[in-house]
Amino acid sequence: MGNQNDEYDKLIQLTLSGRKEAYGELYEKTIRDVYKSVHFLIEKKTDVDDVVQDIYIQAYQSLSRFDRSKSFRPWLMGIAVRQIRNYRRKTWTHLRILKKAEGHKQVIEFDFSNDVVDKLSNHELISLIDSLPYKLKQVVILRYLNEHSQEEVASILDIPVGTVKSRINAALKKLRQKGQDNNIFLRKVENIQ
């Protein structure tokens, strides 16, 4: 992990000294995690690319204020979570109206499905996670999909570790309950805790 941090540190240094291609490399190294998180946490999939772009613009503008004694990925994910929150705040009313009109949500196909399915067992489970309340969905995605520690999740969301733990437990409990209702086998989720 230290190695990866050194790599990020070098690219940050180069970016700050005006080397645009270094930021391109930072983008390449992090886009997969950022994109997956945004894809899961934003309902309107046509807005995902715009939000991802906003995240990287914000990160670029904030890079000089990044504390290089800390890990880069959790810092970037913190920016992602704030941008997603801003997006959700702006579109909240719009989404509410859409949801009422839409009635039922269609199942979304993910282009990174193999990666997700390996970790999360199957498509039914993905749609179960998608049906969780936002605050619970957020911790599940950061913890299990992006593999951040509970401490990192707490730091990214700016909440106590105890809150992260209780949200994870609540999420897993809801998933188990919904899984039983839908006859979905959830052993894998319980094992990844």
Order of alpha helices (4+ residues) and beta strands (2+ residues): alpha-alpha-alpha-alpha-alpha-alpha-alpha-alpha-alpha-alpha
